Amino acid sequence: MDPQFRTYLIAVTLLTLTPGVDTLLIIRNAGRGGWRDGAVSSFGICTGLFVHAAVSAVGISVILLQSALAFSVLKLAGAGYLIWLGAASLRHAWKPGDTPSPSFRDVPPLRFSPRRSFVEGFLSNVLNPKAVVFYMAFLPQFIDPSGSALRQSLFLAGLHFVVAMVWQCFLALIVNRAGTWLKRRAVHRTFDGLTGSVMLFLGVRLAMAR
């Protein structure tokens, strides 16, 4: 295996395993709607990688990074989306129960919506300015100037796609295995409250970052 290729695989694997917004979204959605919800969310997240690879290859990332206004708009859009996701989770956590003893009553299953799960994952990744910076700074190191930058970027994003999908689907499966425990209303509300609070915090921190 080419040393440069091996370096890239190690780097994207470590990046994928590092907990972040994508990991949090997979855990949240798998807890909400089971393995399928988490897997489709992962597909949306990983599809966003191709967007970052494409804009990096054609130079749009350079414009975003050099234009303070453009990058600020992207940053605020990503922060706003995180805050919206966090607020939605907190609203669900605080929703009044319909029974006098909610702690031992299962949470009614939420109807699985592939479109909703995909869009949540896709927007979470595409609106993440850290992903733009990573692809802009990291990907060019593995691009051969004599070849097509777009083709090579999409190929490298494809490798990242496979690594991320495998890990995130495995993570969704683990969360799904804990389904019975997570469906207890008190546990589910606590889970929603925690994930919502973290998303809200990350969104506010991103919005305030300079």
ABEGO torsion letter per residue (X at the ends): XBAAAAAAAAAAAAAAABBBAAAAAAAAAAAAAEAAAAAAAAAAAAAAAAAAAAAAAAGAAAAAAABAAAAAAAAAAAAAAAAAAAAAAAAAAABBBABABAAABBBBBBBBBAAAAAAAAAAAAAABAAAAAAAAAAAAAABBAABBAAAAAAAAAAAAAAAAAAAAAAAAAAAAAAAAAAABAAAAAAAAAAAAAAAAAAAAAAAABX
